[in-house]
């Protein structure tokens, strides 16, 4: 019996399809073919007795205008999108390209233009062979007018969007929203619905984790199908200890999981979706990496745009504080038993808070160490996080650690003593 498709896997599949530029245009092409033949259905009804007469020449004229213009517009829109993708790769980071390609407005515009062209070409061919009677011509005329209106509205909306497509500010917002989705999903299922590794006793790890599972594939983990692992564990009366999280790099020497048997572990290895690139959907850390890359590029001597780096520090602060908002909604760990988890035969390690801060702040504090504005905003960001979380929490401890680390970098990089004193005041104010 196949494992059920989980919400996480379904969400990942939908996200993967959104990254494919051909999916929506293909869907609109199929829809345009169906719409043409829908008009023929009206010829088999008594609708012709109640509608005004529409000449085939007038419908043919409208369709000819649409057919001659839509392919030009579709070609123009595709060229504009390609230029925006190239601009995004150069001005921000190539890792953000998948988010820009999945932009709904651009994909919808290209799909509507290509679909309108296919519709007009097929409808013209049908009219030239006298395929429609009076009722069919009337319905086709209405559908053509509706298509014209859709094309015009789509074009206007697309022009407004394409002006910002690929720009740094727009890219930052897309990365932040994608990271926010991943964080919110991880907050709902901190360990992907499985038992946290900390909940599993050391004796159970030794007793049921004696045999490691390796992968012959090399790449990044994009998704772990926990439901498939749970089913395998139930059928084999086992407990699986997942050793790697989405976003980690897999090589044949890395242990994916630990099980209590040597044979029939192919299902465990196949439950991991491994690819050449990381994915935003199930990997909250990847969003912080991409944001830090954009900030580092903005701080390079060739660009020297500290305003972008400051904007990204604000985004990172908002994202990290999402965990603060979830503290009161999640049940305490000591109130949960192993049976309370959705996948009680699988344990998954929790996301490392230290790694989150390292992804978000290390490269920005290193590349912006000599920029007093960036250094001050890093201190303010980390101070806010430290103050918002409980002092004993991992977030507060990591924020304090990286604030000290960032100050030491800036203290060595800044040449003006007054700037160092300003930065030291930020540290003192936070400690007070």
N, C-alpha and C positions, 0 to 999 in steps of 0.2 A: 504494500500500500504506500502510495506516495505521500510525502509530508504535506500538510496544508500550506497554502501560500500565506505567509504572515503579512501583517500590515507593513512592517519594515521592508520586506521584500517587494511587496506591491508598490510601495512608495518609491523604492529604488528603481524598479522597472519603469515606472512612469517618468521618473527623472531622467533615466537613460534614453528613453524615447524622445523626450523634449530636447535632448542634446543633438539628436539627429535632424539635420536640416531638411531632409527629404520626406519626413513622415507627414507633416501637415500639408505640403503641396500635393502629395499623392492622395491624401484623403479628400482634398478639395477637387482634384481631378475626377475621382470616382463619383463624388457628389454631383459635379456638373453634368456628367453623363447620365446619371439617374434623373436629374431634373428635366433634361430635354425629353426623355421618354415619359415622364409623368404627364406632360402636356397632352400626349396622345391618348391618355385614359379618358380625357374629357370628351373626345369624339364619340365615345360609346354611350354618352348620356344625352339627356334632353336639354343640356345647357345652351345649345345653339339657338333655341327659341327665345331665350331671355337676355341675350347679350347683343351689343352692337356689332356690326360687321367690321372686321379688320382685314385690310388688304395685305396680301402676302408681300407686296413690294415695300410697304412701309416697315414691316418687321424685318425684311431682308436688309433694308437700308441701315436700320439701327444695329443689326448684327454685323454688318460689314464695317461700320465705324468702330465697333468694339473689337472685332478681330484684327483690324489693322493697327490699332493703338495699344492693345493690351500687351502684346509681345514686346513692343518697344519699352513700355513702362516696366514690365517684368524684368527685362534685361537691365534697364537703368537701376532698378531697385536692387538687383543682385550685385551689380557693380558697386553701388553705394555701400551695401552691407560688407562686401569684401574689403573695401577701403577702411570701413570702421573697424573691422576685425584686425587689420594690420596696424591701425592706429592704436588700438587697445593693447596689442602685444608690445608695441614700442614705448608707449607712454606710461603704462602701468606694469603689467607682468603677463607673460604668456599663459600662466596658470589660471588667469581669469577668463580666458577665451571661451571656455565651455559655457560660462554663465551668459556671455554676450550672445553666443550662438543660440542659446535657448530663450532669448528675448521674445516674449509672446507677440508684441506689436510688430516686430520685423517679420517674424515667421508668418503671422496672419496676413500681413500685407502682401508678401510674396505669394502666399497660397491663394489669396483672393485674385490677384492679377493673373496668375497662371490658370486658375480655375475658370475665370471669366473668358480667357482666350480659348480654352478647350470647349467651353459651353457654346460660345459664338461660332466656332468652327464646325462643331457637330450639328448645331441648329441650322446653320446655313446649308450644310449638306442635305439635311432632312427636308428643308423647304424646297431646295432645287429639285428634289425627287417627288414633290407633292405628297409628302408623308402625312401632312396635317390637313384636317378639314376646318370648318369655320370655328368650332369650339376649341380645337387644338391650337389654332392660330391666335385666338383671343388669349388663352392661357399662356402661350409662348410670349405674346406681347407683354402681358403683365409680368411674367418672370424676367423678361429682358429689362423692363423699366426698373424692377426691383434690383437686378444685378447692377445696372447703371448707378443707382443710388448707393448700393453697397460699395461699389468701387470708389465713388467720389468720397464718401465718408471715410473709407479705409485710407485713401490717399492723403486726406487732410490730417488724419490722426497720425499716419506714418511720418509725414513731413515734420510734424511737431516732435516726434520721437527720434527721428534719425539725426536731428540737429545735436542731440545729446549722446547718441549711440557711440560708444567707444571712448568718450571723454573720461578723464580721470575721476571727476566727481561722480558721474553716473556709475562707473565701474565700482567705486568704493561702496556705493549704496547697494549695488547688486551683491557684492561679496558679503556685506554686513547682513543683508536679509537672508542669504543662503546659510550663513553661519548661525544666524539666530534660529532658523528652522532646525538645524542640526542640534543646537544646544537644547532647544525646547523638547525635541524628541528624546534626547538623552536624559533630560531631567525627568520626563515621564517614565523612562525605563533606564535607570542609572547603569544597570548591568545587562541591558538588552532583554530584560524580563527574566534573566537567570539568577541563580543564587550568587551573591557577591563572594569573591574569593576569601574575604575576611571572615565570612560566616562558616566556611568549611574548616573543620578541625584539621590539625596537622596529621593526625592518625589516618583520617580519610584520604588525604592527599597521598600519603605513603602507601596505603593499602590499595587504592584504586587508581593511582596514577603512576604505575610502574613502567608502562610501555608508552613511549613517545610516538606521536604521529607527525611525520615530516611531509613536505610537499616537494614535488619535482619541478614545480613552476616557480618562476622568479618574477617578482613584481610586488605591487602594493595591494594590501587587502582592502577591497571596496565594500564588501558586505559579508557578514557571517549569518548563515541560515540556521538560527538557533532551533527552529522548529524541526528541521531535518535531523539535527544532532540529538534533540530530545527524543524523537521517534526511534532513532537507532539505539539510544541508551535504554529506552523502555523495552524494546524488543530483545535486547541482549542483557537486560538486568544489570546495567552498568551505570557508572557516574563519570561524566566527561568533564575534565578540567581544561577549559579554554585558556591558552597561554598568551595569545596575541590578539590585539584589538584592530578594528578597521583603521587604516592609515599607516600601519607598520609595514616595513619592507621585509618580504619573505624571500629566503634563500633555502636551498636544500639542507643546510646545517641548522636552521632555526626550527624549534619545536612549535607546531601549531597547537597541539593539545596533548593531554595525557589520558590514557584509558587503561583498563585492567585486562586487556587481551591483545594478542599480537595479530590475529587473523580478522578478516572482514572489517577493516578500518577505512576502506576506500570511501565510504559514505561520509566519514568525518572530513576527509581531505576535500571531497567534492562540495561540501557545504560552504567552503570558502570561495568567494568570488574574487579572483586575483587578476589585476590588469597592470598595464605599463604605467598608468597614472593614478593619482589619488582622486577621490570623489568628495564633493562637498556634502552629499546627502547624509551619509552615516558617519562622517568623520569631522567632529567639531574642531579638532586641532588644525585641520587643513585651512579653514577659513582664517585663523589667526596667522598662519604661515604666509598666506597670500597677502593679507593686509600688511604684514611686516615687510614683505618684498616690495610692495608699492611704496611704502614709506622710505625704505632704503634707497630705492631708485630716485625718489624725489629729493633725498638728501645728498645725492651724488654731486660732485663739483660741476658736472656738465649741466645739471638741471637746477640745483640749489633752490629748491622749493620747500622751505620749512613749513609753510602753511598747510600743505598736503599732509605732511607728517603729523602736525598737530591735529588735523581733522581725523586722521586714523587713530591717534591716541584716544580721542573722544569716542570713536566707534568701539575700540577695544574695551574701554571703561564700561560702556553701555552693555556690551556683550557679557563681560565677566559678572556684572551686577545682576544678570538674569538668574544666576544661581542664588543670590540673596533673596529674590522674590519667591523662590520655590521652597525656602527653608521651612515656612510655616505650613505648607500644603502637603509635604511628604511625611509619612509616618516615621517614627523613630525606629532605628535599626533593631533595638533591643525588643521592640514590640512585634517583630516579624519572625516567623518560623520558616524553616526550609519549605514546608508544604504550602506556605502562603504565596510563593513565587509561581509565576506562570510556567516556567521551565525548571522543575525542581530536581531534575537529574543532570543539570549542567551548571557549572560555575564559571563566571566571567570576571576578570579583574576590573576594578573601578578605574575610571579615567584619572590619570596622574595630574594633580593640580600644579605641581612643580613644572611638569612639561608644558602645561598650558601657558604659564607665565613665561617660560623660556621661549616658546614659539612667538608670543606676543611682544615681548619687551627687549629681548637680548639684542637683536640686530638693530632695533631703533635706537636703543641707548648707546650702542657701539658707534653707529654711523652718525648719530646726532650729539655725541659727547661734546664736541667743540661748539655746538650751537646752544646758546643760553636759553633761547625761547623754548626749544624742544626739550632741553634738560629740565626746565622748570615745569613744563606740562607733564612730563613723565612723573616727576615727584608728586604733583597734584593728583594725578590719576591714581598712582599707587597709594597715596595717603587716603584718598576717598575710599578705595577698596578696603584698606586696612581698617578704617573707621566704621564702615558699614557692616563688616562681618565680625563675629565674635573673636576675641583676641586669641582664643585657643584653637580656632579653626585653621585648616590648611590654607585657606585663602588669605587670611590676615598674616600668617607667618610667611607665606611666599611673597606677599606684597612688601612686607618689611625687608625681607632678604634682597629682593630685586631693587628696592629703593636705595638701599645701602650700596649695592653693586653699581647702580647707575651713577650715584654720586661719586664714587671712587673713579669711575671712568672719566666723568666730566672734570673732576678735580685735577686729573693729569693732563687733560686735553685743553682746558681753558687757560689762556695766557694772561687775561686781565683779572687782577685780584678782586675788583669790585664784583665781577660776575660770580666768582667763587663764593664771595660773601653773601650775595643774593641767594645763591643755591643753598648755602648752609642755613640761611634763615628759614627756607622752606622745610628743611629737615627738622629744625628746632621747633617750628610751629606745629608740625605734625606730632612730635613727641610730647609736646605740652598738652 
